[in-house]
Amino acid sequence: MGNEKYLKGKVAVITGAGSSGFGRIMAKRFASKGADLVLNDIDQDGLEESKKIIENEFEVDIKIIHADITDLNQVKQMENDVFDTFDNVYLLVNNAGIDGGLYSSLKAKEEIYDKVMAVNVKGAWNMTKIFFRKMKRQRDFKPVRGKIINIASCAGTDNGLNPFIGVYSASKAALIAFTKLWALELGPDDITVNAISPGVFLTPIYNNDPKLIRQFLESRGVKLPIDKIGDPEWVADVAEFLASPKSDYITGENIKLDGGMTISINKT
């Protein structure tokens, strides 16, 4: 998509940006297109590291906010902190998520259920609920006033539902459903809402261990038609597209980025 700075003068808020996974890499990609950044996480040290890495490469303004997105009051305070520094939020990336461990949905303990749903679903709902009102008033941005990108998972899709990570699967299915609902609700305000559903990627959720990923795939008898483990840069590629003017007429979509994994499940 070239080197044009189409996000110059626009702010991207990214949750879960304190680790070496999707959040940090997407933040770098948005910065390369000129975006100023708000990086959120509960990991203060990770946020500092993300900020340092990006500042060493790009000349953009970066604000880090240590806050728990499962707490609506903290998200409200985050909004105040963001707009004390910046005058807009063009991109909201609901990236923060946890897996909750290897439990089927009915064997998971209540505290596991509550924590996974709180981070993966309520956290995204809190962020969207608090920030969409300012986004819809950004009439100077045309034809789209703001964009929301939810990082879901193939585990939340029909073919990808996974009893080994049951509550996680259910949480990501809920986030995909919210993606479609928010697209319907916010479309009249010229805000687009889309999701990216990665398959198996080399990220901290798999301890950055390709052997662990291969073991997981073998345990379910899953083969990847494109037999490669995902590179987080590929998620940033799709996020970059969704953030760009080339996607302005796309909303309510869940883009599966899985090397064909979900179409191969249960196929002989």
C-alpha positions in Angstrom: 0.0 0.0 0.0 3.0 2.2 -0.4 4.6 4.6 2.0 1.9 7.3 2.0 1.2 8.7 5.5 -2.5 8.3 5.3 -2.8 8.2 9.1 -1.0 11.5 9.6 -2.9 13.6 12.1 -4.9 10.6 13.2 -4.7 8.7 16.5 -4.8 4.9 17.0 -5.7 3.5 20.4 -4.5 -0.1 20.8 -5.2 -2.3 23.7 -2.9 -5.2 24.7 0.0 -3.3 23.2 2.5 -4.2 25.9 3.7 -7.5 24.6 5.6 -8.7 21.6 2.4 -10.0 20.0 -0.1 -8.4 17.6 -0.6 -5.2 19.5 3.0 -3.9 19.4 3.4 -5.0 15.7 0.2 -3.3 14.7 1.2 -0.1 16.6 4.5 -0.1 14.6 2.7 -0.5 11.4 0.2 2.4 12.1 3.2 4.6 13.2 4.8 3.9 9.8 1.8 5.4 8.2 2.0 8.5 10.4 -0.5 7.7 13.2 0.1 9.0 16.7 -0.5 6.2 19.2 -2.2 5.4 22.5 -0.8 2.1 23.9 -2.8 0.4 26.6 -2.0 -2.7 28.7 -1.9 -3.8 32.3 1.8 -4.5 31.8 3.6 -1.2 32.5 7.0 -2.6 31.7 5.8 -4.0 28.4 4.2 -0.6 27.5 7.5 1.2 28.2 9.3 -1.3 26.0 6.7 -0.9 23.2 7.0 2.9 23.4 10.8 2.8 23.3 10.9 0.4 20.3 8.5 2.5 18.3 10.0 5.8 19.2 13.4 4.6 18.0 12.0 4.0 14.6 9.3 6.5 14.0 8.7 10.2 14.8 5.2 10.0 16.2 3.6 11.0 19.5 3.0 8.1 21.8 1.0 8.0 25.0 1.0 4.9 27.2 -1.9 4.2 29.5 -1.7 1.5 32.2 -5.3 0.6 32.7 -7.5 -2.5 33.1 -10.1 -2.4 30.3 -12.4 -4.8 32.2 -13.1 -1.9 34.6 -15.4 0.7 33.0 -14.3 3.4 35.3 -10.7 2.9 34.3 -11.7 3.1 30.7 -13.6 6.3 31.3 -10.4 7.7 32.9 -8.5 6.5 29.9 -10.7 8.5 27.6 -10.0 11.6 29.7 -6.3 10.9 29.5 -6.4 10.4 25.7 -8.2 13.6 25.0 -6.0 15.6 27.4 -3.2 14.8 24.9 -4.9 14.3 21.5 -7.9 15.7 19.7 -9.2 12.5 18.0 -9.3 8.8 18.0 -9.6 7.5 14.4 -8.6 3.9 15.1 -9.7 1.8 18.0 -8.1 -1.6 18.0 -9.6 -4.0 20.5 -6.6 -6.4 20.7 -6.3 -7.3 24.3 -7.1 -11.0 25.0 -6.3 -14.0 27.1 -6.8 -17.7 26.5 -7.7 -18.9 30.0 -6.0 -22.2 29.7 -6.9 -25.6 28.2 -10.4 -26.3 29.5 -13.6 -27.4 27.9 -16.3 -24.8 28.6 -18.2 -26.8 31.2 -15.0 -27.9 33.1 -13.6 -24.4 33.4 -13.9 -22.8 36.8 -16.1 -19.9 37.3 -13.2 -17.5 37.9 -11.7 -18.6 34.5 -15.0 -18.0 32.8 -15.3 -14.6 34.4 -11.8 -13.5 33.6 -11.8 -14.6 30.0 -15.2 -13.1 29.3 -14.2 -9.9 31.1 -11.0 -9.3 29.0 -12.0 -10.7 25.7 -15.6 -9.5 25.5 -16.4 -6.9 28.2 -13.1 -5.1 27.7 -13.8 -4.6 24.0 -17.4 -3.5 24.8 -16.1 -1.0 27.4 -13.6 0.5 25.0 -16.1 0.7 22.1 -18.9 2.1 24.4 -16.7 4.8 25.8 -14.8 5.9 22.6 -17.5 5.7 19.9 -19.2 8.9 21.0 -16.2 11.0 20.3 -15.5 9.2 17.1 -18.9 9.9 15.7 -18.4 13.7 16.1 -15.2 13.7 14.0 -16.9 15.1 11.0 -13.6 16.5 9.6 -12.6 12.9 8.8 -14.3 11.9 5.5 -15.8 9.7 4.3 -15.1 7.7 7.4 -15.1 9.3 10.9 -13.5 6.4 12.6 -12.6 2.7 12.4 -12.8 -0.1 14.9 -10.8 -3.3 14.5 -11.5 -6.2 16.8 -8.9 -9.0 17.1 -11.0 -12.1 17.3 -9.9 -15.7 16.5 -10.7 -18.6 14.2 -11.6 -20.4 17.5 -14.7 -18.2 17.5 -15.9 -19.2 14.0 -18.3 -22.1 13.2 -15.6 -24.5 11.9 -13.0 -23.4 14.4 -14.9 -23.8 17.7 -12.6 -25.6 19.9 -13.6 -27.6 23.0 -10.0 -27.7 24.2 -10.3 -23.9 24.8 -14.0 -23.7 25.3 -14.5 -20.4 27.1 -12.0 -18.7 24.9 -13.8 -20.0 21.8 -17.1 -18.7 23.2 -15.6 -15.3 24.0 -14.2 -14.8 20.5 -17.5 -15.9 19.0 -19.1 -13.2 21.1 -16.6 -10.6 19.8 -17.3 -11.6 16.2 -21.0 -11.2 16.9 -20.4 -7.8 18.5 -18.4 -6.8 15.4 -21.4 -7.3 13.2 -23.8 -5.6 15.7 -21.5 -2.6 16.1 -21.2 -2.3 12.3 -25.0 -2.1 12.1 -25.2 0.4 15.0 -22.3 2.7 14.0 -22.5 2.6 10.2 -25.0 5.5 10.1 -22.3 7.6 11.9 -19.7 6.7 9.3 -17.7 4.4 11.6 -16.6 1.0 10.2 -16.2 -2.1 12.4 -14.4 -5.2 11.3 -12.7 -8.2 12.9 -9.5 -10.1 12.1 -9.6 -13.8 13.1 -6.1 -15.2 13.2 -5.5 -18.9 13.2 -2.3 -20.3 14.7 0.4 -17.6 15.0 3.8 -17.4 16.7 2.8 -15.2 19.6 3.1 -15.1 23.4 -0.3 -16.9 23.7 1.6 -20.0 22.4 4.8 -19.0 24.3 6.3 -18.1 20.9 7.0 -21.9 20.6 6.4 -23.4 17.1 6.7 -26.9 18.6 3.8 -26.2 21.0 1.7 -25.0 18.0 2.4 -28.1 16.0 1.5 -30.3 19.0 -1.7 -28.5 19.4 -2.6 -29.0 15.7 -1.7 -32.7 15.8 -3.8 -33.2 18.9 -6.9 -32.1 16.9 -5.9 -33.7 13.7 -5.7 -30.4 11.9 -3.6 -29.8 8.8 -2.9 -26.4 7.4 -3.5 -26.2 3.6 -0.8 -23.4 3.6 1.5 -25.4 5.9 3.1 -22.4 7.7 2.6 -21.1 11.2 1.4 -17.5 11.1 3.7 -14.5 11.3 2.3 -11.7 13.4 3.4 -9.3 10.6 0.6 -10.8 8.5 -2.0 -9.7 11.0 -0.5 -6.2 10.8 -0.8 -6.4 7.0 -4.6 -6.9 7.3 -4.9 -4.3 10.0 -3.0 -1.8 7.8 -5.5 -2.5 5.0 -8.5 -2.0 7.3 -7.0 1.2 8.6 -6.4 2.5 5.1 -8.8 4.3 2.7 -8.9 1.2 0.6 -11.2 -0.4 3.1 -13.6 2.5 3.6 -16.6 0.6 2.2 -16.0 -2.5 4.2 -17.8 -3.1 7.5 -19.2 -5.9 9.6 -16.6 -8.4 8.2 -14.6 -11.0 10.0 -11.5 -11.7 8.0 -10.1 -15.2 8.7 -6.3 -15.3 8.5 -5.6 -18.9 9.1 -3.8 -20.5 6.1 -7.0 -22.3 5.3 -7.2 -24.0 8.7 -10.9 -23.6 9.3 -11.9 -25.0 5.9 -9.7 -28.0 6.5 -11.2 -29.0 9.9 -13.2 -32.2 9.8 -12.2 -32.8 6.1 -10.7 -36.0 5.0 
